[in-house]
Amino acid sequence: MGPIDFPTAARETLADTDRLVKKHGPRLTGTASCAAAGGDIAEDLRSFSDSVRVERFDVHPSSFYSYTKILPVAYAAGFLALAVVHRFFLVPIAGLLAGIILMAGQFGFYWHVGDMFFRKKTGLNVEAVIEPADTAERELILSGHHDSAPVARIFSGPLHRLYAVAIFLPYVFFLFELVLLGRLAVTGGGHAPPWALAILVVGFVPVAGYFLLVALRRGSPGAGDNLVSSVLVARLAREIAERKGQLLRSTRLRVVSFDSEEAGLRGAAAYMRSHAKDLERLPCFHLNFDSIYQLEHLQVLTSDINGTVRLSGEMVETLEACALENGLSLGRFGMLFGAGGTDAAESARRGMPATTVIAMPTTIVRDELVYHTPRDTVDRIEPAAVEACMKLGVSYLRRLEQDGRAP
């Protein structure tokens, strides 16, 4: 078997991604289209893997973005309590506190705070295992996710450059109203001063925008974020399986397509829980791919979940060496607060060396944002970016095999 034809593999990966996007459309977690896409990926993996498992899990996807609706509604209720009825302050106080707690827990740290209060649905992870030619001494997880995100209206509209303002400015008004309500509740009532009510009236503009920030029932095509990565790791696994004697002597390969990444990494969390004992038997490393678009923005993450989870520094350094040997430029990116998280965080939380490779701009002000919009289609993905990710995956595997340890 000759060397991997990376350009051809990249082009075919994009063709397969395009086919799945057109066949299944948007794939919000818990929907039939998302499950069907996962099923198609599983069917492809069965043609060359030693074993394939489709694993279902409970998920409450509505909980993840709930605060974007709860906080504006509580704000409106608080204004009515202050400006019209001059009582019932505790109701909006409870709503504002609940919304802030959900935001901090669900989005800030990706905890599953308050999930029980939201409708339960079924998610679907796909795992394939490819055994090495000899005895397994370590394991490598290659992963992507096949669910797509709800459409973020702020990224799709004319004010997309101001998305950071749209996300953070409303909290100035939420907190101002909360303090005002709390003061009146503690002092036994009274009237809010006119200047305070004027400030709250001004706040309705960013607060209304916050309510409309995410279209919860409308999914994006999710080609670059992140179906292409699931197809990419499946295609890469096929190439590796065909060259097992060359590339896979002592490393067990796990190929995983997660569901529910866009609902707070629920799929990765479920996978790590259900495989906890299996993944402790041998040294295991997790290389995740997410948001693949342009080669010039190829980067490896040093931290995750809004900067709260540290990723493997040794893996980052090894991947930089892999990039160098392939003539690639690989930047580093530490996740900023507000930027979200990736599936690598759930394995890193459990002590596993993990990181994510991305290929998208990460500056605060960005033009023509594609991910989380209706424009997230295959034509926005550069074949060179897919090819680069494949080369990094193979080079990293080679170094695991050669070093015989965890780099």
Sequence and secondary structure as in RCSB ss.txt:
>XXXX:A:sequence
MGPIDFPTAARETLADTDRLVKKHGPRLTGTASCAAAGGDIAEDLRSFSDSVRVERFDVHPSSFYSYTKILPVAY
AAGFLALAVVHRFFLVPIAGLLAGIILMAGQFGFYWHVGDMFFRKKTGLNVEAVIEPADTAERELILSGHHDSAP
VARIFSGPLHRLYAVAIFLPYVFFLFELVLLGRLAVTGGGHAPPWALAILVVGFVPVAGYFLLVALRRGSPGAGD
NLVSSVLVARLAREIAERKGQLLRSTRLRVVSFDSEEAGLRGAAAYMRSHAKDLERLPCFHLNFDSIYQLEHLQV
LTSDINGTVRLSGEMVETLEACALENGLSLGRFGMLFGAGGTDAAESARRGMPATTVIAMPTTIVRDELVYHTPR
DTVDRIEPAAVEACMKLGVSYLRRLEQDGRAP
>XXXX:A:secstr
     HHHHHHHHHHHHHHHHHHH    TTSHHHHHHHHHHHHHHHTT SEEEEEEEEE GGGTSTHHHHHHHHH
HHHHHIIIIIS  THHHHHHHHHHHHHIIIIIIS   TTGGGS  EEEEEEEEEE  SS   EEEEEEEE    E
EEHHHHSTTGGGHHHHHHHHHHHHHHHHHHHHHHHHHT     HHHHHHHHHHHHHHHHHHTSEEEEEE   III
IIHHHHHHHHHHHHHHHTHHHH SSEEEEEEEES GGGTSHHHHHHHHHTTTGGGSS EEEEEEEEE  GGGEEE
EEEETTTTEE  HHHHHHHHHHHHHTT   EEEE  TTS   THHHHHTTT  EEEEEES  SSS SS  TTSTT
 SGGGS HHHHHHHHHHHHHHHHHHHHHSS  
